[in-house]
Amino acid sequence: MWEQGSLLIEGTVVKYWVKHYDEPSEAYGLEGGHISKMEIRIDGRVTLNYDRAWDIEPEDEISQMAYMVLMKKYN
């Protein structure tokens, strides 16, 4: 199931897209969980991309915080 939305973190709008499943996957799930795809954008710039493997890991503090929120909610 695809989810999309936005988060407001420390005054910054973070847009996200997450594909998650009912069952976790050790092979494709993020950290062996339910999320198989995740993208985060800040000001139109992709700051995190996971598509069954890491393409872009979160490096800035806002992206890391958004990642933690989405992991708690969907994974």
C-alpha positions in Angstrom: 0.0 0.0 0.0 1.3 3.5 -0.9 1.1 6.3 1.6 2.1 9.9 0.9 2.0 13.0 2.9 4.0 15.7 4.6 5.5 16.3 8.0 6.4 19.6 9.6 9.8 19.1 11.5 11.4 22.1 13.1 9.6 24.5 10.7 10.6 22.5 7.6 8.0 20.8 5.4 9.1 17.2 4.6 7.2 15.4 1.8 7.2 11.6 1.9 6.2 8.5 -0.1 6.2 5.1 1.6 5.2 1.7 0.2 4.5 -0.8 2.9 3.0 -4.3 3.3 1.0 -6.1 6.0 3.9 -8.7 6.4 7.5 -7.8 7.1 10.2 -9.0 4.6 13.8 -9.8 5.6 14.8 -9.7 1.9 13.2 -6.4 0.8 11.9 -4.7 3.9 13.7 -1.7 5.4 15.5 -3.2 8.4 13.6 -6.4 7.8 10.3 -4.6 8.3 7.1 -3.7 6.3 8.5 -0.8 4.2 9.9 -1.7 0.8 10.2 1.8 -0.6 10.5 5.2 0.9 11.4 8.6 -0.4 11.8 11.9 1.5 12.0 15.3 -0.2 12.9 18.7 1.3 12.4 21.7 -0.9 12.1 19.4 -3.9 15.4 17.7 -3.2 15.5 14.0 -2.5 17.2 13.5 0.9 16.3 9.8 1.4 15.6 7.1 -1.0 15.1 3.4 -0.2 13.9 1.0 -3.0 14.5 -2.4 -1.5 18.0 -1.2 -0.8 19.5 2.2 0.1 20.0 4.6 -2.8 20.3 7.7 -0.6 20.6 7.4 3.1 19.4 10.3 5.3 22.4 12.5 6.2 20.9 15.8 7.6 19.1 16.0 10.9 15.6 16.8 9.5 15.7 13.8 7.2 16.9 11.5 10.0 14.0 12.7 12.2 11.5 12.2 9.4 12.9 8.7 8.8 12.4 7.8 12.5 8.8 9.1 12.5 8.0 7.1 9.3 9.7 4.0 10.6 7.7 4.1 13.8 4.4 4.6 11.8 4.8 2.2 8.9 7.6 -0.3 9.7 
